[in-house]
Amino acid sequence: MKAKLRKGVRIRPEAFGGVVQIKDGGAFQVDPIGFDIISQIKEGIEIDHIIKNMKEKYEDSPKVEEDIHKFTRKLVEEGVIEIEKE
């Protein structure tokens, strides 16, 4: 599954995570893990590979995959990313 940032969305790092700015919808803060996920999406990395990367980074925590799916659903709802149809 592949996702991409929508047009008009910008991300910028901050001291503790980052800020996601939506051209016509304001902005919100994300924690460091969320910023890492969004950065990987911006780089064009597929969701399955992001999950693998995060599991390695966070020692195969059982909740990683579930949390990433919840977070990506939230990003879709907020208009930050769109999922590309295969």
N, C-alpha and C positions, 0 to 999 in steps of 0.2 A: 504494500500500500504506500502510495507516494502522496505527499502533501506539499503545498507551496504557500508562501506568504501571499496575501492578496495585494493588489495594487494599492499604493497609498499607505501601506503599513511600514513603520520604521521601528527598529529596536535600538536601544542604546544601553551600554553597561552602566551600572551604578555601583556604589560601594557594596551593597548587599543585594545582588541580583541585577535587575535591570528594569527599564521602562519600555512598554510597548505603546507606541503612538499610532492611532488609527486616524487617517486623514479627516474623515467626516464623523468620527465617533468618540473623540476624547482620547484618554490615555489611562493606563493602569500599570501597577508595579507587579513584578514577578520575582519569586525567590531565585536564588542561584541555580537550583535544579531546573526550574521552569525556564530560566534564561538559557541554560545549556541546551534544553530540548528545542526551544525556538531557534537558537543559533544553528543547530544541526539541521532543522527543517529548512532554514534559509540557505544552507550550503547544498541542499538537494539530497540529503541522506534520507533513505526510505525509513518509514516508521519501524519496520521489523529490525533494521540495523540499529536504529536509535535505541530500541529496547535492549538489544544485545550489548551495545556500548554501555548503557546505563547499568545493566546487570553486572557487567564486569567492574564498573567503577564503584558500585555500591554493594559489592560482595554477594551477588546473586540473591538479594533480598526478595522474598516471595511477593511482596506488594508492588515491586517496581513496574511490572507489566500492567497491572490493574491501574496504578496511579497514572501511568503515561496515557493509557486509553481514556481515562477520565479527563485528564488535562487537555488532550487533543480535542475531545468532544467540546470542552469549554471554549477552546480557541476557535473552533468552527462556529459555535453559537455566537461568540463575540465578534465574528467577522474578521478574525486575524488571519486564519489560514483557510484554504479550501483543499479538499481531498480530490485528487485527480482520478478519474475513472479509468480503469485498465482497458 
